[in-house]
């Protein structure tokens, strides 16, 4: 499985690349207090990589209280942007996460 950092580096579309790289580096170093505000800002500006990382954070409770519904929201938003940009593998990865989370919620 791809790590959050590998996905962020592989599929980066710069809002301002250094902002995303800085946030991803902080996130993957466990510095969630530093990463989350940057990721939130980028995600709200439709940065799919930031949205993916927020989905990952909410799925696994990294720096935030775990929330399946919030993870699904961010993964879904990221998938739509990746699909529009023609990045099928990233969209599939996000859609698979949504399906997995939805399935685990029904059990």
C-alpha positions in Angstrom: 0.0 0.0 0.0 1.2 3.5 -0.8 2.2 5.6 2.1 0.6 9.0 2.5 3.9 10.6 1.5 4.4 8.5 -1.6 0.9 9.4 -2.8 1.4 13.1 -2.1 4.8 13.2 -3.9 3.6 11.1 -6.8 0.4 13.0 -7.5 1.2 16.6 -6.6 -0.5 19.4 -8.5 0.9 22.6 -7.0 -1.2 25.2 -5.5 2.1 26.2 -4.3 4.2 23.0 -4.3 6.3 24.1 -1.4 3.2 24.5 0.8 2.0 20.9 0.0 5.5 19.5 0.4 5.9 21.2 3.8 2.6 20.0 5.0 3.1 16.5 3.8 6.6 16.4 5.3 5.2 17.5 8.7 2.3 15.1 8.5 4.5 12.1 7.7 6.9 13.1 10.5 4.0 13.0 13.0 3.9 16.8 13.4 0.2 16.9 13.0 -0.3 20.3 14.7 1.9 21.9 12.1 0.5 19.9 9.1 -3.3 20.1 9.7 -3.9 23.8 9.3 -1.9 23.8 6.0 -3.7 20.7 4.8 -7.1 22.2 5.6 -6.3 25.4 3.7 -5.0 23.5 0.7 -7.9 21.1 0.7 -10.4 23.9 0.8 -8.6 25.3 -2.3 -9.3 22.0 -4.0 -5.9 20.4 -3.7 -6.5 16.7 -4.1 -3.3 15.7 -2.4 -4.2 17.6 0.7 -7.7 16.2 0.6 -6.3 12.7 0.4 -4.0 13.3 3.3 -7.0 14.7 5.3 -8.9 11.5 4.5 -6.0 9.5 5.7 -5.7 11.5 8.9 -9.4 11.2 9.7 -9.5 7.5 8.8 -6.6 6.7 11.1 -7.0 9.4 13.8 -3.7 11.1 13.0 -3.8 14.6 14.6 -7.6 14.6 14.6 -10.3 12.5 16.2 -10.9 9.5 13.9 -14.1 10.0 11.8 -15.2 7.6 9.1 -17.7 10.1 7.7 -15.1 12.9 7.5 -12.5 10.5 6.0 -15.1 9.5 3.3 -15.8 13.2 2.6 -12.2 14.0 2.0 -11.4 10.8 0.0 -14.4 11.4 -2.2 -13.5 15.0 -2.9 -9.9 14.0 -3.8 -11.2 11.2 -6.1 -13.3 13.6 -8.1 -10.4 16.0 -8.6 -8.1 13.1 -9.6 -10.7 11.8 -12.0 -11.0 15.3 -13.7 -7.3 15.5 -13.9 -7.0 12.1 -15.5 -5.1 10.5 -12.6 -6.9 7.3 -12.5 -4.7 5.4 -10.1 -5.1 8.0 -7.4 -8.8 8.3 -8.0 -9.1 4.5 -7.7 -7.0 4.5 -4.5 -9.4 7.1 -3.0 -12.5 5.3 -4.2 -11.2 2.1 -2.8 -10.8 3.8 0.6 -14.3 5.1 0.5 -15.7 1.6 -0.4 -13.6 0.0 2.4 -14.8 2.6 5.0 -18.4 2.3 3.9 -18.3 -1.5 4.1 -16.7 -1.4 7.6 -19.5 1.0 8.7 -22.2 -1.5 7.8 -20.9 -4.3 9.9 
